[in-house]
Each structure stands twice: as C-alpha cells, then as structure tokens.
Amino acid sequence: MKVIRKRVSPEGLDIVEKIVTIRRVAKVVKGGRRFSFSALAVVGDGAGHIGVGFGKANEVPDAIDKSKEDAKKHMYKIALRKTTIPHEIIGKFKSAKVILKPAAPGTGIIAGESVRAVLERAGISDILSKAQGSRNPVNLVKATLDGLKQLRSLEEAAKLRDITVNKLWE
C-alpha cells in the first residue's frame, strides 16, 4: 500500500539546490534541427524536505531556472529516522528501480551520482542503495523520489494498524 504524500510549501525552508543533469535536445523541423536544453534539478533543506523539477528552454540558464522553480513547486516531506531511513524500500519509475536500505551511523551514502544528489538534499547521511534497470539520471532521480515518498515513520505505521507505539523503539 502506497502512502500518499502531500506537497509542502518551500516558504521558510533553507533550501539547497543541485543540478543533476543538463541535456541538449533537438526537434527536427522542416528547415533542419532546432536545439534546446533540458535540466533536472533537486532541491532540499537537509531535514526531510525534498523536491525534483524538470525545465526546458532555448538557453541553459533559463532551463536551470525553470527546473529549480519546478522543484520548489513539487516538494515533499519524507519520513527519516535520525540520519537514515526507517525501513527498506524499492522505488520505481519506468524501467528504473532503486533499492534503498537503512544503514548504521557512519556508513555514509553508498549510491551513484544521481541517487546521491537526492539523498543528500533530503538530509540522509547513512544509506545503502542499488540501482537496477535504466541508468538514465532522470529515471533514477524519479525512482529514488518514489521510494522516499513511500517511507512511513513508526507513528504512521502504528496509526494504520490501530496500535500504540512503545517509545523504546526510537
């Protein structure tokens, strides 16, 4: 069962931005090719708020600005447990699959470049990950976000099952 995460407003958050990828794309028209650029940005506050955005424009700076604005519009609050995630999860997007596992303190972020960008901006510093299927940076970032959005905190899981939480588990 997927948890539906509501979007959060970026107002009042100390946001850090990272451009994951910039691509030159071409549209074939009657007179030849028309080139433009697409950019993928990840924004986060390092405390459980994360957003991913995509922007396209005729110039690189415009595409970057559009992607950052799109990422700020699509921010989510994710469940964290200290410096890692509460439980193992698999995120999927198209043919990309990202497996995320919690890790002991001091492990660091064991992930590829695209997945690492998302995890760092979310405030996760100890995690294990494995990417399978597509290695496309856009698909990997979106699969990682899908996995993070599925995470449940201990309180959310207890509420779904109508049980009380013993604070010894924290």
N, C-alpha and C positions, 0 to 999 in steps of 0.2 A: 504494500500500500504506500503510495507516494504522499509525502507531506507537501501541502501547497503553501509555499512561502509568499508572503505579501511583500510588495516593493516598499522600500524605505526612502525617505527624502534625504538627500545629501546635505541638507541645511545643518550647520553646526558641527559637521564632522571634519576632522583634519585629514583630508584626502591626499593620497599619494598615487600618482599616475605612472603607467608603464605602457609603452607602445610595443606590442608583441610582434607584429609583422606589418610591413608595407609592401604592397604589390603594384606592379604596373599591369593594368588590364587593357585589352583592346576591343573595340567594337568595329566590326567590318561594315563599312558603308560603301555607297556607290563609288566614291572617289578614292577609296583605299581604306586604311585603318585609322581610327580615331582613338588616341590613347588617353587614359585617365588613370587615377590612382585609388587604391582602396587601403584602408588602415584598420587595424584591430587594436583596441586599447583596453586595458584592465585598470580599474581604479578601486581603491580600498582604503580603509582607515587603520588597518592593522589590529582591529579589535572585533572582528566578526562581521564587518560590513564589506560586501564585495559587489562590483558591477563590471559588466563586459559590454563593450559597444563597438559597432562597426560603422565606418564612414567612407563615403566615396565622393571624389571631387576631381576636377581637372588639374589641380596642383596639390603637391604633397602636404604643405602646411594646412591647407583647407581640409583635406581628408583627415589629418590628425586631429584638428579641432572638432570636426564633426563626430569622430569616433569617441573622443573624450566626453563630449556633451551627451552622446547616446549612452555611454557607460554610466554617467551620472543619473540619467533618467531610469536606468534599469538596475538599480542597486537592491541587494537583498541582505537580510540579516541571517547569518548561519549559526548553528549551534557549535560551540567549541568546548573543550574540556582542558583547561589550563593551556598548554602550548600545543595540543594535538586535537584530534577529532574524537568524538565519543565512541564510535564503533566503525567497523569496516563497511565500506560501501562501494558500489560499482556505478559509475556514471556513464551514460551512453548518449551519443549524438551521431546520427547517420551510421557510418561504419567504424567510428572511433569508439573505443571502450577504455575507460581509465579506472583502474582498481586503486582505491585509497585505503590504507591501513594505518591505525594509530601506532605511534612509536614511543619508546621510552624517552624521558628527558635527556637531551644531549645527543640524540641521534642525528638531528639536522633534517633538512629537506632532501630526500632521495627522490628526485624527479628530473624529468627533462626540462628544457628551457621554457616551453610553452606552459606546461603544468606548473612549474616552479613560479612563474610570474603571478599566476592566480593565487597560489597558496601563500606566497609572501605577502601579497596585498591584503589577504584575509586575516593575517596575523597568526598563521600556523607556522611553527618553527621546528616541530618534530613529527615527521610523517614518512611513510613508505608508499611509493606509487609504482604502478606498472601500466604502460600504455600498450594497447593491443589494437590491431586493425589499422585504420588510417593513421598516418603520421602527419597529416595536414594540420598546421598550427591552429587554424580556425576551428576545425572539428575537435581537436584536443582540448582547446580552451573551453568550448561549449560543453563537452562531455564532462570536464572537471567541474564546471559550474553546476551541471545537472546533478552530479554526485553530491556536491556540497549542499545543494538545496534539499536533498533527500535526508540529510542528517537530522536526527532527533536528539534532544537533550534527555537526560534521565527523567526530568519532570514531565516532559511531553509524552514520553513512552508510558510513564505511570498513569498519567491522566487518561490516555487512550484505553488503558486496561482497568481503570477504576480501582487502583491500588495506591497505598501511601508509600512514600519514599523514606527509607531509613537514611539519615544523614551520614552514616558510617561509610557509605559507598562513595562519597565525594572525594 
